[in-house]
Amino acid sequence: MNTKTIKRLLTLAAAVLIVLEVAACAIRLRGDEAQTNAPASADVTSDPLTAKLAECRSVTYEQKDALSECRKAWAEKRRQFLGQKAPAASDTGAAHAGSSLFAAPKDESRLPSGYPSIQQTGKE
């Protein structure tokens, strides 16, 4: 065998190995996907908020009442995710009035009331 034939055989062997690795990865990924979908469907039935969020995926802009309920569910899920405590009943109306996303207004109490005077050091 000459060196040209050996190089072709090595190249062919490398290509076959690459194809086998890609196929093995694709089979492995497809198997993982089937396993992760099963527990997710079980969680939807046990948690009413998750079930409501699943329903909200199909709500359109024209469905005003359903959209309003979905926004409340999204806000509740966001509150749970961020670990915030539930807002008081009097706070919810004020926070919801100014925003379509039900975000609380910014707290500006810690901002200074005016700009501090700039002191010159005398060095120029």
C-alpha positions as CSV (number, residue, x, y, z in Angstrom):
1,M,0.0,0.0,0.0
2,N,1.2,3.4,-0.8
3,T,1.0,6.5,1.5
4,K,-1.9,8.0,-0.6
5,T,-4.1,5.0,0.1
6,I,-3.2,5.0,3.8
7,K,-4.1,8.7,4.0
8,R,-7.5,8.0,2.3
9,L,-8.3,5.1,4.6
10,L,-7.4,7.2,7.7
11,T,-9.6,10.1,6.4
12,L,-12.4,7.7,5.7
13,A,-12.1,6.2,9.2
14,A,-12.1,9.6,10.8
15,A,-15.2,10.6,8.9
16,V,-17.0,7.4,9.9
17,L,-16.1,8.1,13.6
18,I,-17.4,11.6,13.4
19,V,-20.7,10.4,11.9
20,L,-21.0,7.8,14.6
21,E,-20.4,10.4,17.3
22,V,-23.0,12.7,15.9
23,A,-25.5,9.9,15.7
24,A,-24.8,8.8,19.3
25,C,-25.3,12.4,20.5
26,A,-28.5,12.8,18.6
27,I,-29.9,9.6,20.0
28,R,-28.9,10.6,23.6
29,L,-30.5,14.0,23.3
30,R,-33.7,12.6,21.9
31,G,-33.9,10.2,24.9
32,D,-33.4,13.0,27.4
33,E,-36.2,15.1,25.8
34,A,-38.7,12.3,26.2
35,Q,-37.8,11.9,29.9
36,T,-38.1,15.6,30.8
37,N,-41.6,16.0,29.2
38,A,-43.3,13.4,31.4
39,P,-42.6,15.1,34.8
40,A,-43.6,18.5,33.5
41,S,-47.1,17.3,32.6
42,A,-47.5,15.8,36.1
43,D,-46.6,19.2,37.7
44,V,-49.3,21.0,35.7
45,T,-52.1,19.0,37.2
46,S,-50.8,19.4,40.8
47,D,-50.3,23.2,40.8
48,P,-53.3,25.3,39.8
49,L,-51.1,28.4,39.1
50,T,-49.0,26.3,36.6
51,A,-52.2,25.1,35.0
52,K,-53.5,28.6,34.6
53,L,-50.2,29.7,33.1
54,A,-50.4,26.8,30.6
55,E,-53.9,28.1,29.6
56,C,-52.5,31.6,29.2
57,R,-50.2,30.5,26.5
58,S,-53.1,30.5,24.1
59,V,-54.8,33.7,25.2
60,T,-55.0,36.4,22.5
61,Y,-55.0,40.2,22.9
62,E,-58.7,40.4,22.0
63,Q,-59.7,38.2,25.0
64,K,-59.6,41.1,27.5
65,D,-61.0,39.3,30.6
66,A,-58.8,36.2,30.1
67,L,-55.8,38.5,29.5
68,S,-56.4,40.3,32.7
69,E,-56.5,37.0,34.7
70,C,-53.4,35.9,33.0
71,R,-51.5,39.0,33.9
72,K,-52.5,38.4,37.5
73,A,-51.3,34.8,37.3
74,W,-48.0,36.0,35.7
75,A,-47.5,38.5,38.5
76,E,-48.1,35.9,41.1
77,K,-45.7,33.5,39.5
78,R,-43.1,36.3,39.3
79,R,-43.7,37.1,43.0
80,Q,-43.1,33.5,43.9
81,F,-40.0,33.2,41.7
82,L,-38.4,36.3,43.2
83,G,-39.3,35.2,46.8
84,Q,-41.3,38.3,47.6
85,K,-44.1,38.3,50.2
86,A,-47.6,38.8,49.0
87,P,-48.6,42.5,48.8
88,A,-51.3,43.9,51.1
89,A,-54.8,44.3,49.7
90,S,-54.5,48.2,49.9
91,D,-51.2,48.1,48.0
92,T,-52.4,46.1,45.0
93,G,-54.8,48.7,43.6
94,A,-52.1,51.5,43.7
95,A,-49.4,49.3,42.2
96,H,-51.7,48.0,39.4
97,A,-53.2,51.3,38.5
98,G,-50.1,52.8,36.8
99,S,-48.8,49.8,34.9
100,S,-50.0,47.1,32.6
101,L,-47.4,44.7,34.0
102,F,-48.5,45.2,37.6
103,A,-45.1,46.4,38.6
104,A,-44.8,48.5,41.7
105,P,-43.8,52.1,41.2
106,K,-40.2,53.0,42.0
107,D,-39.3,54.1,45.5
108,E,-37.8,57.5,45.2
109,S,-37.5,58.3,48.9
110,R,-33.8,57.6,49.1
111,L,-32.9,60.0,46.2
112,P,-31.5,63.4,47.3
113,S,-33.8,66.4,47.0
114,G,-31.2,68.5,45.2
115,Y,-27.8,68.5,43.7
116,P,-25.0,69.0,46.3
117,S,-22.8,72.0,45.8
118,I,-19.5,71.4,44.1
119,Q,-16.6,72.3,46.3
120,Q,-13.4,73.5,44.6
121,T,-10.1,72.5,46.1
122,G,-8.3,75.6,45.1
123,K,-5.8,73.6,42.9
124,E,-6.0,74.5,39.2
